[in-house]
Amino acid sequence: MVLWPLLYVVVRGYLSSDNFGSDPLKRPMFHDSYGPHPSRGGWPHWWLSYPVRDKAGNELWADFEDNVLVILVTCIPPGTSVIPYSLSAGLTESRFKLPNGHEVLLQKCRNELVVISRTGDTRFARLGTGEAGRFFKNAQMQDHVDDILTGAISLVSAQEATRLRALKTPAGSGDTIP
């Protein structure tokens, strides 16, 4: 009977040893699944979601719980990425690594579409309830996603879509988003 409190303290200490990853009450941003993790001996852990990439190499990240979509406009075609992990997620903020090595810090937010250009310009637009999950899951089911950015712009109001279209494409051509 005396061993149960001791066992609880030991197990709880092991689970919380990485600060947040194994505590079901402390969900890091962009981590939407909680379950056994093979590299942690089968102990439960929050799993990082993987991005969807379109034909232009842009990355789509989603946080279902907070209803947030982030589009990282890299223009690096799939299969040639020099950014193996462009996201470092935390409890209250996440860092997105750009192709030039710079990082953009994103504070925890809710109901937002966030577009980060290759140069680090960041634009925000409001999303309707549940739009992040629906859009992301739809993009995951497609074999080849043509244009994440244009599809995501269709989720926001006309005024916000105009602001997002004003964001210059990162290719440096001076073209605007259609």
Buried (B, 14 or more C-beta within 10 A) or exposed (E): EEEEEEEEEEEEEEBEEEEBBBBEEEBBBBBBEBEEBEEBEEBBBBBBBEBBBBEBBBBBBBBBBBBBBBBBBBBBEBEEBEBEEBBBBBBEEBEBBBBEEEEBEBEBBEBBBBBBBBBEEBBBBBBEEEBBBBBBEEBBEEEEBEBBBBBBBEBBEEEBBEBBBEBBBBEEEEEEBE
